[in-house]
Amino acid sequence: MKLETPAGRPLVSIVTPFFNTAPHLAQCIESVLNQTYQNWEYVLADNCSTDASTEIAISYATRDPRIRLIRETEFLDQLSNYNRALTYLSAESRYCKMVQADDWIFPNCLEEMVRAAEWAPDVAVVGSLSMYEERVGHDGLPYGCHLVPGIEMLRRFLLDRVTVFGSPTCVMFRSSDVSARCPFFEVDAPFADADVCFDLLQTGQFAFVHQVLTFNRRQAGSTWVRLAPHQPMMLLNIMFTYRYGPSLFPPREFEDLVERALDSYYHFLSHAVTEGRPREFWDYHAAGLARVGQRIDKWRLRRYALRALLEPVKAYVRMARAMTRRTARAQ
């Protein structure tokens, strides 16, 4: 199916909140200036930077009237700062595109995302293939799949782990949806960016561009790099199963989904036991489960841990039996 964008070039509000990101900020801003789609405004929100970031932002804002630099006087944590920056969208903008200050977007990013957003009036989230350093992510949809009902997309996410949205840089929203949610991101949620997509896709459609349109940097000190040893995607899957599953699946399917999710989760946790993960790991998972009214079942964890400990023994027995059969055949 060939999908076309109707005539007209809707205004896109691009938002980059930043704090002390001087090494990457110019590349981020340049990627916006180099867009093939040019009907945009660009909000640069300075969260009280103390490095050269402010001077870099000023140099660009003085050269292009479409760039608005907002210099805040109160420092906020990351998500609170993002929420504050999103309040500066132009009332005339139809779409909102965040570009985090250490990321950048490919030249055709806005062109293709706006085209996708215009495929249907109820498109709530637009995604695409994305680069995470040297790895391409969000490649779970078949190539011919461009427009998916939001509920179906969320069911695929929970049933088959089809992950098609990630950090705020990876997606585009309707400005009206951004303005209607205040705050836009839930500041104390461990997966606030995914929560937003899940909430919006309860009533809207998901549009996907099968091209790499965004680049996400995983640098030392970032939230993702700090949490990576805790394998947060495993926690996200179990939390979202409990939080959103009841509204996405009939009771019997939901029960089956929970059992599958628990089996996968405790298999993962059992290996964390045998690997001797630190207290911080267990505190992180316990806190996440508590947000959805759950806790680590110690008896179930012991059963799975015992199974994990026996896996090498079983593997050795299988190997020994195979060698015995080969030896017998050779004789």
C-alpha positions in Angstrom: 0.0 0.0 0.0 1.4 3.4 -1.0 0.8 6.0 1.7 0.9 9.7 0.8 1.0 12.9 2.9 -1.9 15.3 2.2 -1.0 18.8 0.9 0.3 21.2 3.5 3.4 21.4 5.7 2.2 21.4 9.4 4.4 23.1 11.9 6.6 20.8 14.1 7.8 21.9 17.5 11.2 20.4 18.1 12.4 20.4 21.8 15.9 19.8 23.2 16.2 20.2 26.9 19.9 20.3 27.9 22.2 20.5 30.9 26.0 20.4 30.5 26.0 18.6 27.1 28.6 20.8 25.4 30.5 17.8 23.7 27.3 16.8 21.7 25.0 19.8 21.6 26.3 21.4 18.4 25.9 18.0 16.6 22.3 17.7 17.9 21.4 21.3 16.8 23.1 20.9 13.4 21.0 17.7 12.7 17.9 19.8 13.1 19.1 22.6 10.9 19.9 20.0 8.2 16.4 18.6 8.0 14.8 18.3 4.6 11.6 19.3 6.2 11.9 23.0 7.2 8.6 24.1 8.7 9.7 23.9 12.3 10.4 25.8 15.4 13.2 24.7 17.8 13.0 25.2 21.5 16.4 24.9 23.3 15.7 24.7 27.0 18.9 25.4 29.1 18.6 23.7 32.6 21.1 26.0 34.3 24.2 24.7 32.4 27.6 25.5 33.8 29.7 24.3 30.9 29.9 25.7 27.3 26.4 24.5 26.4 24.8 27.9 26.9 27.3 29.7 24.7 26.8 27.0 22.0 23.0 27.4 22.1 23.3 31.2 22.0 25.4 31.1 18.9 22.8 29.1 17.0 19.8 31.0 18.4 21.2 34.3 17.1 21.6 32.9 13.6 18.2 31.3 13.0 14.9 33.0 14.2 13.2 29.6 14.3 15.3 28.7 17.3 14.1 29.9 20.7 16.6 29.6 23.6 15.0 29.5 27.1 17.5 29.9 29.9 16.0 28.6 33.1 16.8 29.9 36.5 15.8 26.8 38.5 17.6 23.5 38.1 15.3 20.5 37.8 15.9 16.8 37.6 15.8 15.3 34.1 12.2 14.3 33.7 10.9 17.4 35.4 13.1 19.5 33.1 11.7 17.6 30.1 8.1 18.3 31.3 8.9 22.0 31.7 10.5 22.3 28.3 7.4 20.7 26.7 5.2 23.5 28.0 6.9 25.9 25.5 5.4 24.4 22.4 3.9 26.8 19.9 0.1 26.8 20.0 0.2 26.5 16.2 2.3 23.4 16.0 0.7 20.1 15.1 3.5 17.7 16.0 6.1 17.6 18.8 9.6 16.0 18.2 12.0 15.7 21.1 15.7 15.4 20.4 17.7 14.7 23.5 20.8 16.8 23.6 23.3 14.0 23.3 21.4 12.4 20.3 20.8 13.5 16.8 18.4 12.9 13.9 19.0 12.0 10.3 18.2 14.6 7.6 14.9 13.0 6.5 13.7 12.4 10.0 11.0 15.1 10.2 10.0 14.6 6.6 9.3 10.9 7.1 7.7 11.2 10.5 5.3 14.0 9.5 4.4 11.9 6.4 3.6 9.0 8.7 1.7 11.1 11.2 -0.6 12.3 8.4 -1.6 8.8 7.3 -4.5 8.9 9.7 -6.1 11.6 11.9 -5.8 9.4 15.0 -2.1 8.6 14.8 -0.9 9.2 18.3 2.7 8.0 18.1 5.2 7.8 15.2 8.2 5.6 15.5 11.1 4.4 13.2 14.1 2.3 13.1 16.8 3.8 15.3 20.5 3.6 15.8 21.7 2.8 19.4 25.4 3.5 18.9 26.3 0.7 16.4 23.1 -1.3 16.8 19.8 -0.9 14.9 16.8 -1.1 17.2 13.0 -1.3 16.8 13.1 -3.7 14.0 10.3 -6.0 15.1 7.5 -5.1 12.6 7.3 -6.7 9.1 8.4 -4.3 6.4 5.0 -3.8 4.9 3.5 -2.9 8.3 3.2 0.9 8.4 0.0 1.7 10.4 -1.1 -0.4 13.4 -4.0 0.1 15.8 -2.5 1.2 19.1 -4.2 -1.6 21.1 -2.8 -4.2 18.7 0.7 -2.7 18.9 0.6 -2.9 22.7 -0.6 -6.5 22.7 2.3 -7.3 20.4 4.7 -5.6 22.8 3.6 -7.7 25.7 3.0 -11.0 23.8 6.0 -11.1 21.5 8.3 -8.4 22.9 8.0 -6.3 19.8 9.6 -3.1 20.9 9.1 -0.3 18.5 9.5 2.8 20.6 12.3 3.7 23.0 13.8 7.0 24.3 12.0 10.3 23.6 14.4 10.9 20.6 12.9 7.9 18.8 9.3 9.0 18.5 7.1 11.9 17.5 3.8 12.9 19.2 0.8 15.2 18.4 1.3 18.5 20.1 -2.3 18.5 21.3 -1.6 15.2 23.2 1.6 16.7 24.7 -0.3 19.8 25.9 -3.2 17.8 27.2 -1.0 15.8 29.5 0.4 17.8 32.4 3.0 16.7 33.3 3.7 14.8 30.1 6.1 12.3 31.7 5.4 10.7 35.1 8.5 11.9 37.0 8.8 9.0 39.4 8.1 6.3 36.9 11.0 4.0 36.1 9.9 3.8 32.4 8.2 7.1 31.9 8.9 7.3 28.1 7.3 3.9 27.5 4.4 4.7 29.9 3.5 7.7 27.7 3.4 5.6 24.6 1.3 3.0 26.3 -1.2 5.6 27.5 -1.5 7.3 24.2 -1.8 4.1 22.2 -4.8 3.0 24.2 -6.9 5.3 22.0 -4.7 6.1 19.0 -2.9 4.4 16.2 0.8 3.8 15.8 2.6 4.7 12.6 6.0 3.3 11.8 8.7 4.3 9.3 11.0 1.5 8.2 14.0 3.7 7.9 16.8 4.6 10.4 15.8 8.2 11.4 17.4 8.8 14.8 20.7 8.2 16.6 20.8 7.5 20.3 24.0 7.9 22.2 24.7 5.6 25.2 27.3 7.5 27.1 28.8 7.0 30.5 26.8 8.5 33.3 23.5 8.4 31.4 20.4 6.9 33.1 20.3 4.0 30.7 24.0 3.1 31.1 23.7 3.4 34.9 20.7 1.0 34.9 21.9 -1.4 32.2 23.5 -3.9 34.7 20.1 -4.3 36.3 18.6 -5.3 32.9 15.6 -3.0 33.1 13.8 -4.4 30.1 13.1 -7.6 32.0 11.5 -5.5 34.8 9.6 -3.3 32.2 8.0 -6.4 30.7 6.7 -7.8 34.0 5.6 -4.3 35.2 3.7 -3.5 32.0 2.1 -6.9 31.9 0.5 -6.2 35.3 -0.2 -2.6 34.7 -1.7 -2.7 31.2 -2.5 -6.3 30.5 -5.9 -6.4 32.2 -7.2 -3.7 29.8 -5.6 -5.3 26.7 -6.5 -9.0 27.1 -9.6 -10.9 28.2 -9.2 -12.6 31.6 -8.1 -16.0 30.4 -5.5 -14.6 28.0 -4.3 -12.2 30.7 -3.7 -15.2 33.1 -1.7 -17.0 30.4 0.3 -13.9 29.6 1.1 -13.4 33.3 2.3 -17.0 33.7 4.5 -16.7 30.6 5.9 -13.4 31.8 6.6 -14.8 35.3 8.3 -17.8 33.9 10.6 -15.7 31.8 11.2 -13.2 34.7 12.0 -15.8 37.3 14.3 -17.7 34.9 16.2 -14.4 34.6 16.2 -13.7 38.3 17.4 -17.3 39.0 20.6 -16.6 37.0 21.0 -13.3 38.9 21.1 -15.4 42.1 23.7 -17.8 40.8 25.8 -14.8 39.4 25.7 -13.1 42.8 24.1 -9.8 41.7 24.6 -7.0 44.3 22.0 -5.6 46.7 21.3 -2.7 44.3 20.1 -5.1 41.7 17.5 -6.6 44.0 16.4 -3.3 45.4 15.8 -2.0 41.9 13.6 -4.9 40.9 11.8 -5.0 44.3 10.9 -1.3 43.9 9.7 -1.7 40.4 7.5 -4.7 41.3 6.1 -2.8 44.3 4.8 -0.1 41.9 2.4 -2.6 40.4 1.5 -4.3 43.7 3.8 -7.2 43.3 6.9 -8.6 45.1 9.6 -11.1 44.5 8.2 -14.6 45.4 11.1 -16.1 47.3 9.8 -19.6 47.1 9.4 -19.4 43.4 12.8 -17.8 43.0 14.4 -20.7 45.0 12.8 -23.3 42.8 14.0 -21.5 39.6 17.5 -20.9 41.2 17.8 -24.6 42.0 16.8 -25.4 38.4 19.5 -23.0 37.2 22.1 -24.6 39.4 21.2 -28.0 38.0 21.4 -26.9 34.4 25.2 -27.4 34.0 24.8 -30.9 35.6 22.1 -31.8 33.1 24.1 -30.5 30.2 27.1 -32.6 31.3 24.9 -35.7 31.6 23.5 -35.1 28.1 27.0 -34.7 26.7 28.2 -37.8 28.4 25.3 -39.8 27.0 25.9 -38.5 23.5 29.6 -39.4 23.8 28.7 -42.9 25.0 26.3 -43.4 22.0 28.9 -42.3 19.5 31.6 -44.6 21.1 29.2 -47.5 21.0 28.4 -46.9 17.3 32.1 -46.6 16.5 32.7 -50.0 18.0 
